[in-house]
Structures are given as C-alpha cells and as structure tokens.
Amino acid sequence: MAKKLNIAILYICTGKYTVFWKDFYESCEKYFLKKHKKSYFVFTDSDHIDYDNKKEVKKIYQKKLGWPYDTLMRFDMFLSQKDELKMYDYLFFCNANILFEKEIKEDILPDKYAHGGIMVTQHPGFYDKTNLEFTYDRNPKSKAYIPMGGGISYVMGGFNGGLSEEYLKLCEELSKNIHDDLENNVIALWHDESQINKYIINRKYRILPCKYGYPEGWDIPCYKDDIRILLRDKASKKYGGHDYLRN
C-alpha cells in the first residue's frame, strides 16, 4: 500500500489499568502498521502516563465510571472526540491488556465494499464452537438480543476498528442502543462485546483469527506458534488481578 495512512488508536486506561500502557505503546510502535502515522487517544484519569510528552499521544481526561461502565460506555468516550477522529483514515480500539508480538501489516485493514469498512476479531473462547454455543445476549429486552440459531461469528470486544466514517457509525449506533437499554434497566450480558456481536449480524465485516487476540497462558494448537497479539492475563498477580484493576 503506497499511501501513508493516518491511524488513530483508541485506548482506555482509567484507574489502575495504566499498568498496561507503557508496554502496549512500545509494542504498538514497534509492530502495528509501522509504515503509517499513528496517533494515540488515551482516555485516562491519571495525571501522568508514560510517553505523554510525545506529540502523537493525546491524553484525554476520563473519569473512572466503575464496573461495568468503564467498558460499557466506551463508545460515548470515543464520540467525545468525534470531530477530530473523523479526520483519520482508520480508527482502532485496543483493549488495555493488548501486547503486539509480531508485525501487523495492511492485510488486516477492512475494505469499505468487501467488508463494510469494519474489522473485528474472533473470540478465542469460541474459535471451534457452533453458533448454538456462542454466549450471545438472549434477553429479548436488550438491544443486543440475538435469538438461538442466529449469527455465524462470535467476536471479542478487545480489538476492533475500521474506516473512520464506518467505525464512528458503529459507535453512534451502539451508544444509542446502550442508552436505550439503560433507560429500560437493562445491561447486555457481555456489555460492549454483546453489542458489537449484534451490530455485525447481517452486515459485512473483516474478521481476524484469534491469533490477533490470543490469551496469555492458553493452548490453542492452530495459533499458538503464530501469536500476533497477546492478551495479557488480567487475573495475574503481576497486574494485581481483576478485582484490583476494576476497583
């Protein structure tokens, strides 16, 4: 690809999740679409994070909302920067615990016509499962509801993106759906992940295999020798564990 792209990385590290940022940033600079210009939109309540003196790192104050709202309300966070984000070619959301392990090239980029401009990633827990085993939200009161037998893919919430125009459309629709649910005292089963899985039903999208979202310590034979993106174990004592991070 001859054209040098402007890429925005969307990253949330409120509270103690800042523990992941330094290694994420360094690995992203080293491996992720390295031929292109990257800017980092870091949503955090921290006064200081590593590399926040870099011109490509934009630190945006984000109050810690508590679990599950820190993850559920991510689309509202992104839309708060809509006017600036729409100037980029591609937007990518990366979960805090992502670590790039190998070079990620342009073949992940979704095309507007073939893929609807959206890229999602296969959930590693369901790579060998049928749609009857997917943990879609089965609550008909939720905007994320998918009936039994529906859907052909189950994707994770931790790594997705697309052409800026198309990804912002996704953010707008899912923000609306989440607020509609909240007005009805409903929260989707797996929060933003459930909402994304509903969004891609009957839409075009590019789906990456779970070597682009491989959990630390797992043994998935078909991908373990070619891990592109590692999902660091948030339950590990090294990072404090789930309760420590969320609280």
KOLGUNU-21515 format. One record per residue (C-alpha): residue in one letter; x, y, z. Coordinates in steps of 0.1 Angstrom, whole numbers, plus 5000, padded with zeros to 4 digits. Example, Ala and Ser with C-alpha at 12.3 -4.5 7.8 and 13.67 -1.06 7.14 Angstrom:
! KOLGUNU-21515
a512349555078 s513749895071 
This chain:
! KOLGUNU-21515
m500050005000 a501750314987 k499650575006 k500750665041 l497750645063 n496750845094 i495750595121 a494150675154 i494550425183 l491750445209 y492950325243 i491250335278 c493350315310 t491350465339 g492250375374 k494950105378 y494749995341 t497650235335 v499849945344 f499449815309 w500050135289 k503850155287 d504449815272 f501349855249 y502650175235 e506150045229 s504849725212 c502449925191 e505150155179 k507349855170 y504849625153 f501449785144 l501149925109 k504650065113 k504850225079 h501950455088 k501450755111 k499850665144 s498250895170 y497150765204 f493850885220 v494350775256 f491350805279 t492550825315 d492150985349 s495850965355 d497851295359 h500751135342 i501350835319 d504550725302 y505250895269 d502551165274 n505151415263 k505151265228 k503251465202 e501451155190 v500051085224 k496851275233 k495751235269 i492051285274 y490651315309 q488151035316 k486650985350 k486650635362 l483050515360 g483250185378 w482549835366 p480949765341 y480550125329 d484250175323 t483849925294 l480249965285 m480450345279 r483550335257 f481550445226 d480550765244 m484150825252 f485250785215 l482351005203 s483551285226 q486451315202 k484451265170 d485351585153 e489051505155 l488651135149 k486751175116 m489851335101 y491751005103 d491750725077 y491350435102 l490350405139 f491350105160 f490250025196 c492749825216 n492049675250 a494349795277 n496049455281 i496949405244 l500549345236 f501749325200 e504049035195 k504749035157 e504449285129 i500849365120 k500549465083 e498049625060 d496249295053 i494149355084 l492649675070 p488949645061 d487749755027 k484649965025 y482949754999 a484149405007 h484049435045 g481749735051 g484749925064 i484749725097 m487249495113 v486549265142 t488448975159 q487348615165 h486848545202 p489448285213 g486948105235 f484748025206 y487147955177 d485947595175 k482347635186 t479047645168 n476747945170 l474447755194 e477347765219 f478048135214 t477348355245 y475248605227 d472748805247 r469548605247 n467548865266 p464848995241 k464649315262 s468149415253 k469249585221 a472049325219 y469549035217 i470348755192 p467948465190 m469148105191 g470447995157 g471448355147 g474848475139 i477848305123 s480748455143 y481448545179 v483848835182 m485648975212 g485349335223 g489049395228 f490349465193 n488249615165 g488249915142 g487750035107 l487550315083 s486950625104 e483450705089 e482250345093 y483650305128 l482150625140 k478750505127 l479250185148 c480050395178 e476950615173 e474550325169 l475950125198 s475950425221 k472350475213 n471550115219 i473350105252 h471550425264 d468250275253 d469049965273 l469950165304 e466750355302 n464950025304 n467249905333 v468949655310 i472749595306 a473749355278 l475249025290 w478849095280 h478449475278 d480049635247 e481049285234 s477449175232 q476549505214 i479249455188 n478249105181 k474649225175 y475949505153 i477749275128 i474749055123 n473649085086 r476549325079 k479749285060 y482949285081 r486549155081 i487248905108 l490748835121 p491548495135 c492248475173 k496048485168 y495248855168 g493748815203 y495448525219 p495048495257 e498248465277 g498748105290 w496247945267 d496947655243 i495147695210 p497047455187 c496347615154 y497547965165 k500047925194 d503047925171 d501948245153 i500648485180 r500348835166 i498648995195 l498848865231 l496048945256 r497948975289 d496248795318 k494449055339 a493948795366 s497648765370 k499248875403 k501749065381 y499049315372 g497149295405 g494249075394 h490749165382 d489449305414 y492449525420 l492249665384 r488549725385 n488449885419 
